[in-house]
Amino acid sequence: MEGAHEKLLHLTFEDPEGTESSENAKNNNNIQSSKFILWLQIFVFTFFALAGQSVGTLLGRVYYEQGGQSRWIATLAQTAGFPILLPFICYPSAINQSDQHDQLSIRQPSIFVRALVYIFLGLFQVANSMLFTVGVQYLPASTYSLISGSQLAFNALTSFFLNGQKITAIILNSVVILSFSSSAIIFQDEAGDSGEVSQKSLLIGFAATTFGSLGYALQFSLTELAFQKVFKSGTLKVVMKMSFFIGLFVTLASLTGLFASGNWRDLEKEMGGYRRGKVSYVVNLVCTAVAWQLYAVGSIGLVFKASSLFSNVIINLGTSVVPIFAMVFLKDRMTGLKVFSLLLGLWGYASYIYQHYLDDLEAKAADDDEF
């Protein structure tokens, strides 16, 4: 099974015997151009993931601080932005002859199979979100952060077994550092942690958060497995379609929960009690939906173009970056612990990128030996 670093960097062409040097040079230029385009796409998806995560998190805080109370509405806003992807799905993608030949040679899955994958991943995400919601409800913030920080470590394991991810000492170092970075809040003196929590609530919260972390890690690996085994098309439209349909099914599930719980009856009252007014309430939710949709496209795109572990590394880095934006826009106090968490996150991310740099050098050396 192809490793993540191979998808990222090992873009090579096999030259037939007797190929002239000019043709070899042309192929080398094509390889370099393909690598540049690939890294450019990875950069764009990384920007989408980090920007969407940061903006969505900050707007979520503003929602609660200004009088919002419905968890179902807040959850719905995280996936309701999927309609903005309709133009990208409906617009015909331009493909060159080589891509068209590759797609024709690959047997595309039926609509039924694709629908099953979308529904399964969507319902899987709903279950994981519910588990994390229970964890937030029953656990102190520091304990919740510590446990949820294990998601990256879980993802390293699931990627190793399901996706053939190569775990080197440098990648392991990156996973450990980023896990500590996202869990650094355990050392923060949280005012909300002073209350007493019953043993039963702690057990429920611990179990829910642990299974939620494992579930999200498994979801990332299953998404990558779907790209490997089911969606073998090389176009970016498959990323948009997956993000669209997963968002659709999660939104339908959230709407079902909203109406089943009866919280929809309090919507008008909540809008009226929003401190900045009804218009600001609607604008907040719309912008939140757009931001989280960008995050969804970015995270799924990174799984498609890189690997599930790479995508999870970016997400964990985002948890360290968000406090910087909170300090700038929400006037949060920047503590030494938050700076330490950010530096750890950057260190872990740099370690992960350095491993791919070494893989690139190894690939180039192998190509030189062939010539």
N, C-alpha and C positions, 0 to 999 in steps of 0.2 A: 504494500500500500504506500502511496506517495506521501513523503513527509512534507511538513509545512515549508521548510526551507527550500525544498525542491520546487514547490509551486511559486515561491517568491523569486527565486534567483536562477534556477537551472533552466533557462530558456535557451536551448541549443538546437542546432541543426546538424543532421548527419550528412556529410558531403559524400556523394558517390565517388568511386575511384576514377581518377583521370580528370577531375574538375580542375580548371585552370585557376591560377592565383587570383585573377581579377574577380572570378566568381566567388572565391573564398572571401575576398575582401568585401564583396557586396553582402555576403551572408553575415559576416561579422558586423557590418553596419546595421543590418536588419536586427541582429541580436541585441546590439546596444540600444537601438531605437525601441525595441520591444520592452527591454528592461526599464528604459526611461518612462515609457507610457505606463508600465505596471506600477512603478514607484510613485508616479504622479497620481494615479488612481488611488493608491493606498494613502497618499497624503490627503487627498480630498475626502476620502471616507473617514480618516482619522479626525480631520477638522469637523466633519458632520457629527461624529460621535461625541467629541469633547465639547463642541459648542452646544449641541442639543442637550447633552447631559447637564451642562452648567446652567444654561438658560432655563431648562425645565425644572431643575432643582430650586433655583432662586425664585421663579414664578410660583412654584408650589408653596414655598415659605410665605411669600406675599399673600397668597390666597388664604392661608390659615391666619396670618397676622391681621388681615383686614376684616376678618369676621366669617370666612368660609368654614364650614364644619363637616360637610358631607364627604366621607371617604369614598363613597361610590362615585360622586362627581369628580373628585380628584383622580380616582383610578380611571374613569372614563376619559378624562382629558389626556391621559397618557397614550391613548391609542386612537382617539377619534379623529386624528389628523390624516388618516389614511387616504381620504378622497383627493388630497393634493397630488397624489401619485398617478391619478387617472390619465392625465395627458402623456406621461412618460410611458405608460403601459399601452395606450392606444396608438401612440405615434410609431409608425414602422421604423425599425432600426436599420441603419445602413450597414451592410456587411460586404466585405470584399470577397473575391472569388475563392480564396483559400479558406476563409471562414465558412463560406457557404458549402464548400466541398466537405469540410470537417463535420458540419452539422448534418448534412445529408447522410454521411457515413455512420452517424450515431443515431441509434434508434431512440426517438423521443418518447417519454412516458405518456400514457393515455390521460385524458382529462380526469377520469375516475381516480387514478393513482395520484395525480397531482393534488386533487381535492382532498384525498385522505391524508397526504403529508401536511397540507396547510391546516386542516382541521386538527390533526394530532398535535402539531407544534403550537397551534393557537390555544387549545385546551390545556396543553402542558404549561404554557405561560400563565394562563389563568390560575391553575393550581399552585404554581410557584409564587405568584403574586399574593394569593390568599394566605399561603404559609408565612410569607414575610410580614403580611399585615397582622397576623396573630402574634408573630414574634415582637413586632414593634409595640403591640398592645400590652404584652405581659412581661417584657424584659426591660430593665434599665437601658438607657441609650448606650452606655459604655459596653455592657455585656452583649447587647445586640450587635454592635459594631465589631466586636472581637470575633463573634461567631460567624457573622456574614463575611468577614474578611477571609475566611477559609475557602470561599468560593473559587478563588484562583488556584489554590492547591488541589481542590477537587477536580477542577478543569484540567490540570496537568495530568492527573491520573486517567480521566476519561478520554482525553486526547491521545494518550499513550496507547490505550487499549483499543479504542474505536477508530482512530484516525491515523495511526502510525506515526504520531509525533515523536521526533527524536528529542530525548531529554538529556542534555549535556550538563556538565557542572555549572557552566555559565547561565544556562536557562534556569536550572534549579536555584541558583543564587538569585536570579531575577524574580522568580516566583516567591521565594521566601521574603525578600526585601519588600516587594510590592504588597504582600499579605500583611507584613508588619506595618507598612505605611498606611494602609486603609484601616487598620485596627488600632492606630495610635491613640484614638480617643479613649481607650481603656484607661489611660493615665491622666485624662482630663477630669477635673473636679466638676462634675455635672450637677447642677442644682436639682434637676429632675430625678437624680438617682438617690436622693436622701430618703425618699419614702420607703416604707416597709413593703416588701413583696412576699406573698405567701409561698411556701415551698411548692404547692401544687401549681401555682401560676408560673413559677420559675421553670418547673419541669415541662409544662406545656409550651412555654415560650422557647426553651432550649431545644426541645424536639422539633418544633415547627421551623425555627430558624435554621437548624442543622439540615433538616430535610429540604428546606427551601434553597439553601446554598448548594447542596448536592444536586437538587433538581435543576437549578439554573446552569450549573456546570455541565450536567448531562444534556440540557437543551442546546447549549452551544455546540457540543460535540455531535449531537444528532443532526443539527442544522448543517454542519460540515459534512456529515455522512450522507445527508440528502443530496448535497451538491456533488459528492463523489459518486454516488450510486444511482441517483434518480435524475437530477437536473444536470445533465452533462453538457448543456449548451454553453458556449463560451461568451455569450453576450451579457451585458449588464442588465438587460431587461428582466432576466430571471431574478435578479436581486430586488428590483422594483415590485415584481409580481409577488414574490414571497413576502416582502414587507407589507404590501397592500392587503393580501388575503389573510395573513396572520392578524394584522390590525383589525380587519373586518370581523373576524370570528371572535377576537378578544373583546371588541366593542359590543358585539351582540350579547356576549356573556355578561359584560358589565351592565348593559341596559336591562337585561333580565334580572340581575341582582338588584338594580336600582328600583325597578317596579315591584319586584317580589317583596322587598323590604319595606316598601311604602315610603321611602325617603323622597320620592319624586313630589309628594304632597308638600314638602317643606321647601321646595325649590324657590317659589316666589317669595316666601318669608326670608330665606337666606339672601336672595338678591336685594331685597329691601333693607336688610340689616348690614349689607356690605358697606364699610366705612367710606369708600371712595366712590360709591354710587353704582347703579346698575350697569351703566355703560362700561365702567372700568372692570366690573365683574365679568362681563361677557368678553371684553378684550383680553383680560388675563387668561381666561380659559381657552380662547382661540389661539393666542400666542403660545400657551403651554402645549396645546395639541400639536401645533406646527413644530415646536422645538423638539418634542419627544419623537415626532415622526422623523425628523432629521437624524436623531440619535438612532432610531431603529434602522434606517437606511444605512447609516455609517457602520453600525455594529454588524449587521448582516453582510454588508459589502466587504468588511474586513475578513469575515469568515470565508467569503467567496474568493477573494483575491489573495488572502494570506492563509490564516488558519483560525480555528476557534480560540486557541490559546493566545494568539496575537491580539485578537479582538478583546479578549478578557484582560489582557495586559493594559490595553488602552483605557478600558473602562475603569480599572483600578487606579490608573494614573489620574483619571478624571476626578475620583473622590478626593485626591490630594490637591487638585487644581481649584475645585469649587470654592474652598474657603478664601482664596485670593479674590475671586469675583464678589464673594459675599462681603469682604472687607471694603471693596471699592464702591459697590452699588447699594449695599444694605447697611453700611457703616458697622459691620461686625468688628470685634476686637481681634486683632491678629496676635495670637500668642506664640511663644517660642515653640510650643508643641506642634502647632499647625505648620510653622516654617520647617521644623524637623521632619514632619510627615511629608511635606512637599519635596524636600531634598531627597528623602528616601525613595519617593515615587520616581523622581527624575533619575536617580541612580539605578533603580530597578529597570526602568525603561531603557536607559543607555546600555545596560548589560545585555538586554534582550536584542537590541539592534546590533551590538558588537558581535554577538554570536552569528547573526546573519551576514555580517561583514566577513567573518572568518569563513563561513560557508561559501561566500562569493569568491574569495581568494582560492579556496580549494577547487571550486568549479572551474575557474579560469586556468589553474595549473593543470587540471585534467584535460581541458580543451587544447592547451598548448602541447601536451604530450601526444594528443591524437594527430596534430598537424606536424 
